Structure formats: C-alpha cells, structure tokens
Amino acid sequence: MKTILQKLAISSEEYETIIGKLYSSWCESVSTTNKEYQQVLINRSINKWFLIELAKCETEFLETIHFYDNSNVTAEDFQRCHLKCISKLFNIRPMALLKNIVKPKAKGVRVFNAIYIN
C-alpha cells in the first residue's frame, strides 16, 4: 500500500477517502432504493468481497505501472491509471451476496395492462 500512496502522491487519509467514496458509489450503483443502499453499504460480506476485488484491481495497477518506475510519468498520470483500474469494480457484482438485499431491476416498462376489443 505504501507503494500506491507514493506513486499517487497522496496521504493515507486521502487514500481512505477515495476508497470510501468509491465503495459508497459502488453500493449506490447496485441498489435501487435508499433502504437497499443502506443494507448493501453495511453488509460485512459484501464489504469483504469489495475489498478483495479492490486488492485485485490495485495489483493490476501495480503491475501496469511497474514498467514506468524510472520514467517521466507524473503522479497525476498514475492517479488516472489508478482510477481506470479501480473503476472496473463497477462492472462486477457479487450476485450471490446481493440476491437477498437487492430486488431485480425491471427489464422494461409495461405500457398496457390489457387490450379489450369491442
């Protein structure tokens, strides 16, 4: 983690803020109501899953930047790369953990209940 903080040129408090906002946004993206959001946010199993997946994304980030150790890449460039790596979390969901909390989203909008012909 120290390597990540050094590459991003941020403090551990700033890093924790970034991860907290990321987790909150991710929880919001998988829920449809405030109640679901709160349940997802405080669920220990989902949080543990999220942190494991975050670690995978950060490992990918470290592998990507490994080639740029002695180059003229700035901290801002590393931050953009880090954001790109961790934003992949929004494409995955632990459906087995979410099934009891989040109701499935409607696939379409029902237009008519019935059509009567006279």
Phi, psi and omega in degrees: 000325179301322179298318180297315180298320179294316181294322181277347181057049178229164178275167179294329177293319177295321178298314179298323177295317179299313182292321177298316178294321178298313180297317179298316179295320179296315179300320178294325182288336181262357182243158182249338180234166178297323180296314177298317179303313180295321180292320178292318183300321185264358182289120184295319181294319179293319178298317179297316177301315181300316181294325176294315179293324176297318178299322177297317180295321180288330173296318176299319178300313181295323177293324180291316184277352181305326182284348185248028182297313184250051181236184181265031178281132183272167177298327178295321177296317177297322179295320177296318179295319179298315179299319179296320180291315184281341179289349176295343178299333181288350179265356181234151181216142176273080187302326179296326179277331183274342190299330180273350183252309188263128176281145180298141178284146180295136181282331181207181181250127178283127184265313182236142174278319181201154175240124180253132177253126180272000000 
